[in-house]
């Protein structure tokens, strides 16, 4: 039977079954799909029409991984029912909503591998009831959950993906066992999860992100979903994660659970799948957008309809991609959205009149551009656009999330802001002079900036925007050295640090030298929280850690602990002063480690009561601190 080109209308149940099983194996086991997702979905939908109760329609599939054993999930990890049009989504909503104003949550459908972490074991979805133990991959995983981004040190359920920026910046230099590079982020995730030994990936600084299912969520009324649909899609398209659809669920968790599950999916949520369409159009021009460390080419296209939206722009990734694909302005290009929300160019045909899209002068400052690996870079230290992007990235490192690029651009122009330290002098009155700011929003932003002045030492290093040196590497560097010691190390000494290596070490030395004045100014403008030589915190009462599910988000209690003189940490070590547990009698990684090392364990109630009796600790905040995540109100009205 032909497995690629087939007329679905001519196929019976046996042929459909054979094709679906064949392509399941190509996709899930071999990681070598032969057809697009939309074409596969056509097979499944046709089988559902002819044989609604067929066993294949109930299967929950998961990619082949290198496993350490089987894990039975405490709660099933089911698949989702699928919709391929807004009308189907609206029909589902009409079926289950109790009132026209029933609230729904709209979330990204990440294109990766579904996993669960129970605080000890990382496991794949498997058949929904039993998954595979992939805990050996934990050293590669960074967790992004509501209010948190860092090591995988707390329970989470979500999708293992590679962020778009990580794939662009890290994986262009990461090699597979055969010496080749990964074609796309999903193949990279599947390939890495299939490795018996992840040492080569650790050496190359590969990183996987576990995107918690609750990380990004927009709230919308059922009777407003159609009206806001396109706006929601556009907002989701801006997220830095590979996506192959949108998840819509009932916001009332209790009601959603009361609807129960089929053998295949929960009734209270549904997945809208993107169709893998492609089309041809003309490349009219290429814009070069600025990032913190490079310029990225963006295709400007003759408008074309694709997957129900008008596409005018598409990603071109980096300058090396332009060279490898020989893409020039005037070419006829194939645009796809397969597995991604943001369109990209997958092929090209030479146009009659072609001109190079590659530039040699910085469009902002006119400096001569240079190449660093696959990227094009402006080396000018005072380039206005590079300065803006690096400042924006530094502010994110400090936890300032409310300040977006347009507002920062206005602040730089109206208030002369050039560095992070400059921002600490900004007042609400300064912000009210900027169009769009109201008194409340100005006060909120100033409050967030004020909180950012008390900063962990590792965040100062992260704010330098050194390529491939983020929060995790910065923390590791500071385990045995202070920032002052690191600044005065030679390149030869830096490259010897655990987790650094030659490439990072030389980059760190170069940036420490180039940004010496910036560092001096910044350290003088903030209150630095640093570990001391004994391994304890800079705080008077030592380190504190929280574990277990609590009524408020972890960041809320960590803020209380800081006000009481503790230093919140994410892991239980011998130096920990106190472990606060939702259930001190329970068992688990942190609790067991604490008992083994004789660390004091208290309940959450005991901890909160102790705060009430402390003199000078200050009152508890009236609400949890702002979350550094996408929320339903982040973008305002949609």
FENJO-V221408 format. One record per residue. RES is the residue in one letter. PHI is phi as a letter, one per 20 degrees, with the letter a starting at -180 (NA if undefined). OMEGA is omega in degrees with one decimal (none if undefined). D_FIRST is the distance of its C-alpha to the first C-alpha in Angstrom with 1 decimal. Layout:
BEGIN
res = [RES:RES]
phi = [PHI:PHI]
omega = [OMEGA:OMEGA]
d_first = [D_FIRST:D_FIRST]
END
This chain:
BEGIN
res = [X:X:X:X:X:X:X:X:X:X:X:X:X:X:X:X:X:X:X:X:X:X:X:X:X:X:X:X:X:X:X:X:X:X:X:X:X:X:X:X:X:X:X:X:X:X:X:X:X:X:X:X:X:X:X:X:X:X:X:X:X:X:X:X:X:X:X:X:X:X:X:X:X:X:X:X:X:X:X:X:X:X:X:X:X:X:X:X:X:X:X:X:X:X:X:X:X:X:X:X:X:X:X:X:X:X:X:X:X:X:X:X:X:X:X:X:X:X:X:X:X:X:X:X:X:X:X:X:X:X:X:X:X:X:X:X:X:X:X:X:X:X:X:X:X:X:X:X:X:X:X:X:X:X:X:X:X:X:X:X:X:X:X:X:X:X:X:X:X:X:X:X:X:X:X:X:X:X:X:X:X:X:X:X:X:X:X:X:X:X:X:X:X:X:X:X:X:X:X:X:X:X:X:X:X:X:X:X:X:X:X:X:X:X:X:X:X:X:X:X:X:X:X:X:X:X:X:X:X:X:X:X:X:X:X:X:X:X:X:X:X:X:X:X:X:X:X:X:X:X:X:X:X:X:X:X:X:X:X:X:X:X:X:X:X:X:X:X:X:X:X:X:X:X:X:X:X:X:X:X:X:X:X:X:X:X:X:X:X:X:X:X:X:X:X:X:X:X:X:X:X:X:X:X:X:X:X:X:X:X:X:X:X:X:X:X:X:X:X:X:X:X:X:X:X:X:X:X:X:X:X:X:X:X:X:X:X:X:X:X:X:X:X:X:X:X:X:X:X:X:X:X:X:X:X:X:X:X:X:X:X:X:X:X:X:X:X:X:X:X:X:X:X:X:X:X:X:X:X:X:X:X:X:X:X:X:X:X:X:X:X:X:X:X:X:X:X:X:X:X:X:X:X:X:X:X:X:X:X:X:X:X:X:X:X:X:X:X:X:X:X:X:X:X:X:X:X:X:X:X:X:X:X:X:X:X:X:X:X:X:X:X:X:X:X:X:X:X:X:X:X:X:X:X:X:X:X:X:X:X:X:X:X:X:X:X:X:X:X:X:X:X:X:X:X:X:X:X:X:X:X:X:X:X:X:X:X:X:X:X:X:X:X:X:X:X:X:X:X:X:X:X:X:X:X:X:X:X:X:X:X:X:X:X:X:X:X:X:X:X:X:X:X:X:X:X:X:X:X:X:X:X:X:X:X:X:X:X:X:X:X:X:X:X:X:X:X:X:X:X:X:X:X:X:X:X:X:X:X:X:X:X:X:X:X:X:X:X:X:X:X:X:X:X:X:X:X:X:X:X:X:X:X:X:X:X:X:X:X:X:X:X:X:X:X:X:X:X:X:X:X:X:X:X:X:X:X:X:X:X:X:X:X:X:X:X:X:X:X:X:X:X:X:X:X:X:X:X:X:X:X:X:X:X:X:X:X:X]
phi = [NA:f:e:d:d:b:e:g:f:e:e:e:g:f:f:f:f:f:f:f:f:f:f:f:f:g:e:e:e:e:l:c:f:d:c:f:g:f:f:f:f:f:f:f:f:f:f:f:f:e:b:g:e:f:f:f:f:d:f:d:d:b:f:f:c:e:d:e:q:e:c:e:f:f:c:g:d:e:e:c:f:d:c:c:b:f:g:f:f:f:f:f:f:f:f:d:f:e:b:g:e:g:e:d:d:d:c:f:e:f:d:b:c:f:c:c:c:e:o:c:d:e:c:e:f:m:e:n:d:c:d:d:f:c:f:f:e:g:g:e:e:d:e:d:c:g:m:b:b:r:g:f:c:b:g:b:c:a:c:f:c:d:g:g:f:f:f:f:e:e:e:f:d:e:d:f:f:e:n:e:d:f:f:b:f:f:f:f:f:f:f:f:f:e:e:f:c:e:g:g:f:f:f:e:m:f:b:d:d:e:e:f:f:e:f:c:b:d:d:b:f:g:f:d:f:f:f:e:g:f:f:f:f:f:f:f:f:e:f:e:c:f:c:c:r:c:d:c:c:f:f:f:f:f:f:g:f:f:f:m:c:e:f:d:b:f:f:e:b:b:d:e:e:f:e:e:e:c:b:d:b:d:e:e:a:c:e:d:e:e:d:f:c:a:d:d:f:c:f:d:d:f:g:b:e:b:l:n:c:e:d:c:c:b:f:d:m:b:f:f:f:f:f:f:e:l:e:c:f:o:f:e:d:e:d:c:c:f:m:c:e:f:f:b:e:d:a:b:c:g:e:f:c:d:b:f:e:e:d:d:d:f:f:e:d:n:f:f:f:c:d:c:m:e:d:d:c:e:e:f:f:d:f:g:f:f:g:f:f:f:f:f:f:f:f:f:f:e:n:e:d:f:e:e:g:g:f:f:g:f:f:f:f:e:d:m:f:c:c:g:g:f:f:f:e:f:d:f:f:f:f:f:f:e:g:o:e:d:g:f:f:f:f:f:f:f:f:f:f:f:f:f:f:e:c:f:g:f:f:f:f:f:f:f:l:f:g:m:c:d:f:f:f:f:f:f:f:e:f:c:b:e:f:f:f:f:f:e:f:f:g:f:f:f:f:e:f:g:n:e:n:f:f:f:g:f:f:f:f:f:f:g:f:f:d:g:f:f:f:g:f:f:f:f:d:c:e:e:e:c:f:e:f:e:n:e:e:f:f:f:d:n:e:c:c:d:b:n:e:c:g:d:f:g:f:f:f:f:f:g:f:f:f:e:n:e:d:f:c:e:c:e:c:f:e:f:e:b:d:d:d:f:c:f:e:f:d:r:g:f:f:f:f:f:f:f:e:m:e:f:d:c:f:f:f:f:f:f:f:f:f:f:e:e:e:m:e:n:f:f:f:f:b:g:f:g:e:e:b:f:c:f:d:f:e:m:f:d]
omega = [176.2:-173.3:-179.0:-177.0:-179.1:175.9:-173.5:-177.2:-177.7:-174.2:173.4:-177.4:-179.3:179.8:178.3:179.6:-178.8:-179.9:-179.0:179.1:179.4:-176.9:171.7:-179.1:179.3:-174.5:-170.4:-175.7:-174.9:-176.7:179.8:-178.4:179.9:-178.9:179.7:179.5:-177.1:179.4:176.6:-179.9:176.7:178.1:-178.2:-178.6:177.8:177.2:178.8:177.8:-174.7:-176.8:-174.1:-177.6:-175.5:-176.0:-179.1:-178.4:-178.1:-177.3:173.5:-171.9:-179.7:-177.2:175.9:179.6:173.4:-168.8:174.1:-179.3:-177.9:178.4:175.9:-178.3:175.7:174.3:-177.0:174.4:-174.1:172.1:178.5:170.8:-172.0:173.6:-176.5:177.5:177.3:179.2:179.1:177.5:-179.2:177.5:177.1:-178.9:-179.6:-178.4:-171.1:179.6:179.7:176.8:176.5:-178.6:178.2:-177.6:178.5:171.4:179.0:-171.3:177.4:171.0:-174.7:-179.6:-178.9:-179.3:-179.1:-178.8:175.4:174.7:-175.3:-176.6:-179.3:-174.6:173.0:-176.3:177.1:-180.0:-177.9:180.0:-179.5:178.6:-177.8:178.9:-179.3:178.2:179.6:-176.6:179.2:180.0:-176.1:179.8:179.9:-165.5:168.8:-178.4:169.0:-177.9:-180.0:178.6:-175.1:169.8:-177.6:-177.6:178.8:-174.5:-179.2:-178.6:179.4:172.8:-176.0:-173.7:172.9:-179.3:167.8:179.4:-179.4:-179.2:176.5:-179.9:-179.0:-172.4:-175.7:-167.0:172.7:-179.7:-178.0:-175.4:173.5:-179.6:-178.8:178.4:-179.4:176.8:179.9:-176.5:178.9:-172.4:-179.3:176.3:179.7:178.9:-178.8:-179.7:-179.5:-179.6:178.0:-178.5:173.9:-177.7:-178.0:-178.8:178.5:178.6:178.0:179.2:-178.9:177.2:174.1:-179.4:171.6:178.2:172.1:178.5:179.1:-177.1:179.7:-173.6:-176.5:-176.4:176.3:-178.9:-178.5:176.4:-179.3:-178.0:176.3:-175.2:-178.2:-177.7:-174.9:-172.6:-176.5:177.8:176.8:179.7:-179.6:178.8:179.0:-178.9:-178.5:-177.8:-176.3:-178.5:173.3:-177.5:175.1:178.3:-179.2:176.7:175.7:-178.2:173.6:-174.6:-179.8:-173.8:-179.4:178.4:179.2:179.7:-177.8:179.5:176.3:-176.3:162.5:176.5:-172.4:-171.1:172.9:-178.3:-172.7:175.9:-176.1:179.5:171.9:-176.1:171.9:176.1:-177.0:178.3:173.9:178.6:-179.9:175.9:-176.3:174.6:-175.5:-176.6:175.0:173.8:177.6:-179.0:-175.4:167.9:-177.1:-176.8:-175.6:173.3:-176.7:178.7:177.3:-178.1:171.6:-168.7:165.5:-173.2:-179.1:178.2:-179.4:179.3:173.9:176.9:176.7:-177.3:178.0:-178.1:178.4:-179.8:172.7:171.5:-178.2:-175.5:179.7:177.2:176.1:-178.9:-177.3:-178.0:-179.0:-179.5:177.4:176.5:-176.2:179.3:168.5:-174.0:175.1:-178.0:179.9:170.6:-175.3:176.5:179.1:175.4:-178.7:-179.4:176.2:-178.3:-176.0:-178.5:178.2:172.5:-177.2:175.9:-179.4:179.3:-174.2:170.9:-175.4:177.9:-175.1:-178.5:178.3:177.8:178.3:-179.1:-179.7:-173.8:177.7:-179.8:177.0:-178.7:178.4:176.7:169.5:-175.8:-178.1:-171.9:172.7:-169.7:170.2:-176.4:-175.6:-176.0:-178.0:176.2:-174.6:-177.1:176.6:177.7:179.2:-176.6:179.0:177.1:179.0:179.1:178.8:178.7:176.6:177.7:-179.8:177.6:177.2:-173.6:-174.4:-174.6:-179.0:-175.9:-178.4:-179.4:178.8:178.4:179.5:178.7:179.5:-178.7:-172.9:-174.8:179.1:179.7:177.9:-177.4:-179.8:-178.2:179.2:-173.6:-176.5:178.0:-179.2:179.8:176.4:178.9:176.5:-177.5:-178.4:176.4:-178.9:-178.2:176.8:-179.8:170.8:-175.1:-176.8:-178.3:178.0:179.5:179.6:-178.9:178.4:177.3:178.9:178.4:-179.9:178.9:-177.2:-180.0:174.8:-165.7:174.6:-174.1:-177.6:-179.5:176.6:177.5:179.9:-177.4:179.7:177.9:176.4:-178.3:177.1:175.3:179.0:-174.8:-175.5:178.6:179.6:178.5:-177.6:179.5:-175.7:179.5:-175.9:-177.1:173.3:177.2:178.8:178.5:-179.6:-178.1:-175.7:177.5:174.4:175.4:-179.2:178.9:-178.4:-176.7:179.4:-178.6:-179.7:176.9:-176.9:179.0:-172.4:-175.0:179.8:-177.9:179.3:178.5:179.5:179.8:-179.2:-177.0:175.7:-179.9:-176.7:-174.5:-178.2:-179.7:179.0:-179.5:179.2:-179.2:-177.1:-179.9:179.1:-175.3:-175.5:171.4:-173.5:174.1:-174.5:173.6:177.6:-173.7:-178.2:178.6:177.7:180.0:174.8:-178.7:-174.0:-169.7:175.5:-175.1:178.6:179.9:178.9:178.5:179.4:-178.9:-175.6:-175.4:178.8:178.7:-176.5:-177.3:178.8:-178.4:177.4:177.2:175.3:-178.8:178.4:-179.4:-179.8:176.5:177.0:170.0:179.0:176.4:-175.1:-174.0:177.4:176.1:-178.8:-177.2:-177.3:178.7:-172.7:173.0:177.9:-173.8:174.1:177.0:-176.4:-178.7:-176.7:174.7:-179.0:-174.2:-176.7:-179.6:-179.6:178.6:179.1:179.2:-178.6:-176.6:176.2:-179.3:-179.1:179.3:177.4:176.0:178.2:179.9:178.9:-179.7:-178.0:178.5:179.5:177.7:-179.1:-176.4:-178.9:175.3:174.6:179.2:-178.7:179.3:177.1:177.0:-175.9:178.6:179.7:177.9:-177.8:179.4:178.2:-176.3:174.7:179.6:-177.9:179.7:-174.1:-176.3:-177.4:-180.0:179.7:none]
d_first = [0.0:3.8:6.1:9.2:9.6:8.8:11.6:12.6:15.0:12.5:10.7:12.5:13.6:11.3:8.1:10.5:11.8:8.9:8.3:12.1:12.7:10.6:12.5:15.6:15.8:15.4:18.1:20.5:20.5:19.7:21.1:18.6:16.8:14.2:14.7:18.0:19.4:19.8:16.1:15.4:18.4:17.0:14.2:17.1:19.4:17.2:16.8:20.6:21.2:19.4:20.4:23.3:24.1:20.8:21.5:19.0:21.2:24.2:23.0:25.1:23.4:25.3:24.7:25.2:28.9:31.5:33.4:36.9:36.2:35.3:37.2:37.6:38.2:41.4:39.7:36.0:33.8:31.5:28.9:29.7:28.7:27.3:28.4:27.2:30.3:34.1:34.3:32.1:34.4:37.5:36.3:35.8:39.3:40.9:39.7:41.2:44.1:47.5:49.3:48.4:49.9:47.6:47.0:43.5:42.5:40.1:38.6:36.1:32.7:32.6:29.4:29.9:30.1:31.9:34.8:38.1:41.4:44.0:46.7:46.0:42.2:39.3:36.1:32.6:31.4:29.1:28.1:31.0:33.5:33.3:32.6:33.0:36.4:36.2:40.0:40.1:38.7:41.7:43.7:41.2:41.2:43.5:43.7:44.1:45.4:47.9:51.1:49.9:48.2:48.6:47.7:45.6:48.6:48.2:45.7:42.8:39.4:37.2:34.5:34.6:34.1:35.6:37.9:37.3:40.7:40.1:36.8:38.6:41.8:40.9:37.3:37.9:39.9:37.9:35.9:33.0:33.3:31.8:34.3:32.0:32.5:30.4:28.4:29.1:31.0:28.2:26.7:30.3:30.9:27.8:28.7:32.3:31.6:29.6:32.6:34.7:37.7:38.5:41.6:40.1:39.2:42.7:44.3:42.4:43.5:40.0:40.2:38.0:39.2:39.0:39.2:40.8:39.2:42.7:43.4:42.8:43.4:44.6:46.4:46.1:47.2:44.5:46.3:46.3:42.6:41.5:44.5:44.0:40.2:40.0:42.9:41.3:38.1:40.3:42.2:39.2:37.9:41.0:40.4:39.6:36.6:32.8:31.6:28.5:30.3:33.5:34.7:37.1:39.1:42.3:45.2:47.2:45.8:47.5:46.2:42.7:42.9:44.4:41.2:39.4:35.7:32.7:30.7:28.6:31.1:34.8:35.8:38.3:36.0:32.9:30.8:30.4:27.3:27.5:24.7:23.3:24.3:25.5:27.8:30.0:33.7:36.8:38.5:42.1:43.8:43.6:45.9:46.9:47.4:49.6:48.7:51.2:50.5:48.5:47.5:44.0:42.5:41.3:39.6:41.3:38.9:39.2:38.5:34.9:33.3:30.6:29.5:32.4:35.1:36.9:36.3:39.2:39.1:36.5:36.8:37.1:37.8:40.4:41.9:39.8:36.6:38.3:39.0:35.7:33.8:36.6:36.9:40.0:41.6:40.5:36.9:33.9:32.2:28.9:29.9:27.7:28.5:25.4:26.7:30.2:32.8:34.6:32.8:32.3:31.5:28.3:28.6:31.2:32.0:35.6:37.9:40.5:43.3:42.6:45.0:44.7:44.3:45.9:49.5:52.3:54.9:54.8:54.6:56.9:59.7:59.1:58.9:57.0:53.5:52.3:49.0:48.3:44.9:42.3:44.8:47.5:50.8:54.2:56.8:59.7:61.1:62.5:59.6:59.8:56.0:55.3:58.4:57.1:53.6:55.1:57.7:55.1:53.1:56.3:57.2:53.9:54.8:58.0:56.3:57.4:54.5:56.3:57.1:54.4:54.2:55.9:58.8:59.2:59.3:62.2:64.0:63.9:65.4:68.0:69.0:68.5:65.9:64.6:64.1:63.3:67.0:67.9:65.9:68.1:71.0:69.1:70.7:69.6:72.0:70.2:66.9:68.5:69.3:65.6:64.1:61.9:63.7:65.5:68.0:65.7:62.8:65.3:66.9:63.5:62.5:65.9:65.6:62.3:63.7:66.8:64.7:62.8:66.1:65.9:63.1:61.6:62.3:58.7:58.0:60.5:58.5:55.2:57.0:57.5:53.9:53.5:49.9:48.0:51.1:50.6:52.3:50.9:52.0:55.3:55.9:55.2:57.6:60.3:60.1:62.8:64.2:65.7:64.8:68.1:67.4:63.9:65.3:67.8:65.4:64.7:61.2:61.4:62.3:59.6:56.7:57.8:57.2:54.5:51.3:52.6:52.2:53.2:51.2:52.2:55.7:56.5:55.2:57.3:60.3:59.9:59.5:62.4:64.6:63.5:63.8:67.0:69.0:66.2:66.0:69.8:69.9:67.1:68.5:71.8:70.4:68.5:69.2:67.1:65.9:65.6:65.3:68.6:69.1:69.2:65.7:67.0:66.7:69.1:69.9:72.9:71.2:68.3:64.6:62.9:59.4:57.8:55.1:53.5:52.6:55.6:56.6:56.6:54.5:55.3:56.7:59.4:60.8:60.6:62.7:65.3:65.4:66.1:68.9:70.3:70.4:67.3:64.5:61.1:58.5:54.9:55.2:57.6:59.6:63.0:64.7:63.6:66.6:65.0:61.7:61.4:59.0:57.9:58.3:60.5:59.9:56.2:54.4:52.1:51.9:54.8:57.0:56.7:57.4:60.4:61.8:61.4:63.4:66.0:65.1:66.6:64.1:65.1:63.6:62.9:65.8:68.1:67.0:67.6:71.0:72.1:71.5:73.8:76.6:76.2:78.8:77.8:74.0:73.7:72.2:68.5:66.6:66.2:62.4:59.7:59.6:57.2:53.6:51.9:48.6:47.0:48.4:48.2:51.5:50.9:50.1:52.5:51.6:48.1]
END
